[in-house]
């Protein structure tokens, strides 16, 4: 049986009042197990792309499918359930609760999944071990370095075992060494089966990933995977 793509956008556009077009007829397919960057300068549309891919926003035109489901056909409750089951988010500024230790911060990622408290904490410890922070589970955010905070945030995103991890500028608030550790971890998670999409303005980070989708003015201007330039309209390799 063929597995549906993790994410599939077809001619997706996003417009706002005043004639602002944040996305212009974007088509993109992300298959199971990919590791890719969505890269572009500020204002290029990549943040809008993140929100559309993550079902935090809906396109004005076109279609978005997550795990084969057309998000426009889902109620808010079903869409929330789909997002919780299939997508994990990592943000630049961590968004950790200051007064809660690392285990509780990670366990909070299961608050709306119907998982009992004891199991939430057990799964949180497993997720912290995946990011090599099981020894820091009792520490609160103010006792952690920036790189450790981001790894806690990654563990929180992973605790629900999503198919897709969306990482929005995951190294943007980190020094070079900590950023390198976070990117190494994302590579490891991908190697273990998680589909990972990194949204970034950093060309060096993008160039380190197997697939690079470059944005400018709300459009995909190039899509390169394994050395082959893909046609943004079809995503087939061109000459």
C-alpha positions as CSV (number, residue, x, y, z in Angstrom):
1,X,0.0,0.0,0.0
2,X,1.4,3.4,-1.0
3,X,1.8,5.9,1.9
4,X,0.3,9.4,1.2
5,X,2.8,12.2,1.2
6,X,3.4,13.9,4.6
7,X,2.5,17.3,3.1
8,X,1.1,18.1,-0.3
9,X,0.4,21.6,-1.5
10,X,-1.2,22.3,-4.9
11,X,-1.4,25.8,-6.3
12,X,-1.6,27.1,-2.7
13,X,-1.9,30.9,-2.4
14,X,-2.4,33.2,0.5
15,X,-3.6,36.8,0.1
16,X,-4.4,39.5,2.6
17,X,-6.5,42.7,2.3
18,X,-4.8,45.4,0.4
19,X,-3.5,43.2,-2.4
20,X,-0.8,41.5,-0.3
21,X,0.1,38.1,-1.8
22,X,2.2,36.2,0.8
23,X,2.1,33.0,-1.3
24,X,1.6,32.7,-5.0
25,X,0.4,29.4,-6.4
26,X,2.9,27.2,-4.5
27,X,3.1,23.5,-5.2
28,X,5.2,21.3,-3.0
29,X,5.2,17.6,-1.9
30,X,7.1,16.4,1.1
31,X,7.5,12.6,1.2
32,X,8.0,10.4,4.2
33,X,11.5,10.5,5.6
34,X,12.7,13.7,3.8
35,X,15.1,16.2,5.3
36,X,14.6,19.6,3.7
37,X,15.1,23.3,4.1
38,X,12.6,26.0,3.1
39,X,14.9,29.0,2.7
40,X,14.6,32.6,1.8
41,X,15.1,36.2,3.1
42,X,12.7,38.0,5.4
43,X,9.5,38.7,3.6
44,X,9.9,35.9,1.1
45,X,6.9,34.0,2.2
46,X,8.6,31.2,4.2
47,X,6.8,32.0,7.5
48,X,3.4,31.9,5.7
49,X,4.6,28.6,4.2
50,X,5.3,27.3,7.7
51,X,1.8,28.2,8.9
52,X,0.2,26.6,5.8
53,X,2.2,23.4,6.0
54,X,1.5,23.2,9.8
55,X,-2.2,23.8,9.3
56,X,-2.0,26.9,11.6
57,X,-3.5,28.8,8.7
58,X,-5.5,27.9,5.5
59,X,-4.7,29.0,2.0
60,X,-6.8,31.5,0.2
61,X,-6.6,29.4,-3.0
62,X,-5.4,25.9,-3.8
63,X,-5.3,22.8,-1.7
64,X,-3.3,21.5,1.2
65,X,-3.2,17.8,2.2
66,X,-1.7,16.4,5.4
67,X,-1.2,12.6,5.4
68,X,-3.7,12.5,2.5
69,X,-6.4,14.6,4.2
70,X,-7.6,17.8,2.5
71,X,-7.5,20.3,5.4
72,X,-10.3,22.4,3.9
73,X,-12.7,19.5,4.4
74,X,-12.0,19.1,8.1
75,X,-13.7,20.7,11.1
76,X,-11.6,22.7,13.5
77,X,-11.6,19.8,16.0
78,X,-10.6,17.2,13.4
79,X,-8.0,19.6,12.1
80,X,-6.5,20.0,15.6
81,X,-6.5,16.3,16.0
82,X,-4.7,15.8,12.7
83,X,-2.1,18.4,13.6
84,X,-1.5,16.8,17.0
85,X,-1.1,13.4,15.5
86,X,1.1,14.3,12.5
87,X,3.0,17.5,13.1
88,X,5.5,18.7,15.7
89,X,6.7,22.3,15.9
90,X,10.0,23.8,17.1
91,X,10.3,27.6,17.3
92,X,13.3,29.9,17.4
93,X,12.5,31.2,20.9
94,X,11.7,27.8,22.5
95,X,8.3,28.8,24.2
96,X,9.0,26.8,27.4
97,X,7.1,27.4,30.6
98,X,9.5,29.1,33.0
99,X,8.3,27.5,36.2
100,X,8.2,23.9,35.0
101,X,11.1,21.5,34.7
102,X,12.2,19.9,31.4
103,X,10.1,16.7,31.9
104,X,6.9,18.7,32.5
105,X,7.6,21.1,29.6
106,X,8.0,18.1,27.3
107,X,5.0,16.3,28.8
108,X,2.9,19.4,28.1
109,X,3.1,18.4,24.4
110,X,0.7,15.6,25.2
111,X,-1.9,17.7,27.1
112,X,-4.5,17.5,24.4
113,X,-3.8,13.9,23.3
114,X,-5.8,12.2,26.0
115,X,-2.7,10.6,27.6
116,X,-2.8,10.1,31.4
117,X,-0.4,12.2,33.5
118,X,1.9,9.3,34.5
119,X,2.3,8.1,30.9
120,X,2.9,11.7,29.7
121,X,5.8,12.0,32.1
122,X,7.2,8.6,31.1
123,X,7.0,9.5,27.4
124,X,8.6,12.9,28.2
125,X,11.6,11.2,29.7
126,X,11.9,9.0,26.6
127,X,11.8,12.0,24.4
128,X,14.4,13.8,26.4
129,X,16.7,10.7,26.1
130,X,16.3,11.0,22.3
131,X,17.7,14.5,22.4
132,X,20.5,13.4,24.9
133,X,19.0,15.4,27.8
134,X,17.7,12.7,30.1
135,X,20.1,13.9,32.8
136,X,18.6,17.4,32.8
137,X,14.9,16.4,33.2
138,X,14.5,18.1,36.6
139,X,16.0,21.4,35.5
140,X,13.8,24.5,34.7
141,X,14.5,26.6,31.7
142,X,16.5,29.2,33.6
143,X,18.9,26.4,34.6
144,X,19.5,25.4,31.0
145,X,21.7,26.8,28.2
146,X,20.1,28.1,25.0
147,X,21.1,24.9,23.2
148,X,19.6,22.8,25.9
149,X,16.3,24.8,25.8
150,X,16.1,24.1,22.1
151,X,16.6,20.4,22.6
152,X,13.9,20.4,25.2
153,X,11.6,22.1,22.7
154,X,12.5,19.5,20.1
155,X,11.7,16.7,22.6
156,X,8.3,18.4,23.3
157,X,7.7,18.4,19.5
158,X,8.7,14.7,19.3
159,X,6.8,13.3,22.3
160,X,3.6,12.9,20.3
161,X,5.6,10.9,17.7
162,X,4.6,13.1,14.7
163,X,5.4,12.2,11.1
164,X,6.7,15.7,10.4
165,X,8.8,18.0,12.5
166,X,8.6,21.7,11.4
167,X,11.6,23.6,12.8
168,X,11.3,27.4,12.4
169,X,14.7,29.0,12.5
170,X,15.8,26.4,15.1
171,X,19.4,27.8,15.4
172,X,18.4,31.5,15.2
173,X,18.8,32.3,18.9
174,X,21.8,30.1,19.4
175,X,25.6,30.5,19.3
176,X,27.4,28.6,16.5
177,X,28.4,25.6,18.7
178,X,24.9,25.1,20.1
179,X,23.4,25.6,16.7
180,X,25.7,22.9,15.3
181,X,24.5,20.5,18.0
182,X,20.9,21.2,17.2
183,X,21.4,20.6,13.5
184,X,23.3,17.4,14.2
185,X,20.4,16.2,16.3
186,X,17.9,17.0,13.5
187,X,20.0,14.9,11.2
188,X,19.9,12.1,13.7
189,X,16.2,12.3,14.1
190,X,15.7,12.2,10.4
191,X,18.0,9.2,10.1
192,X,15.7,7.4,12.7
193,X,12.6,8.0,10.5
194,X,11.2,11.5,11.3
195,X,10.5,13.8,8.4
196,X,12.1,17.1,9.1
197,X,11.5,20.5,7.5
198,X,13.8,23.4,8.6
199,X,12.5,26.9,7.8
200,X,15.5,29.3,7.7
201,X,17.0,32.4,6.2
202,X,20.5,30.8,6.6
203,X,21.9,29.6,3.3
204,X,24.7,27.7,5.0
205,X,22.2,25.6,7.0
206,X,20.0,25.1,3.9
207,X,23.0,24.0,1.9
208,X,23.8,21.3,4.5
209,X,20.5,19.5,3.9
210,X,19.6,17.1,1.1
211,X,16.8,19.2,-0.3
212,X,16.6,23.0,-0.6
213,X,13.3,24.8,-1.5
214,X,14.1,28.5,-2.1
215,X,11.5,31.2,-1.8
216,X,11.4,34.7,-3.1
217,X,8.4,37.0,-3.2
218,X,5.9,34.3,-2.2
219,X,7.1,31.8,-4.9
220,X,9.3,28.8,-5.1
221,X,12.2,29.8,-7.3
222,X,14.2,26.6,-7.0
223,X,13.8,23.1,-5.6
224,X,17.0,21.1,-5.5
225,X,17.3,17.5,-4.2
226,X,20.2,15.1,-4.5
227,X,21.9,17.3,-7.0
228,X,18.9,17.6,-9.3
229,X,17.1,20.8,-10.0
230,X,13.3,20.1,-9.7
231,X,10.7,22.0,-11.7
232,X,8.6,23.8,-9.0
233,X,5.4,23.1,-11.1
234,X,5.9,19.4,-11.3
235,X,8.8,18.6,-8.9
236,X,10.3,16.4,-11.5
237,X,14.0,16.7,-12.3
238,X,14.9,18.9,-15.2
239,X,17.9,19.0,-17.5
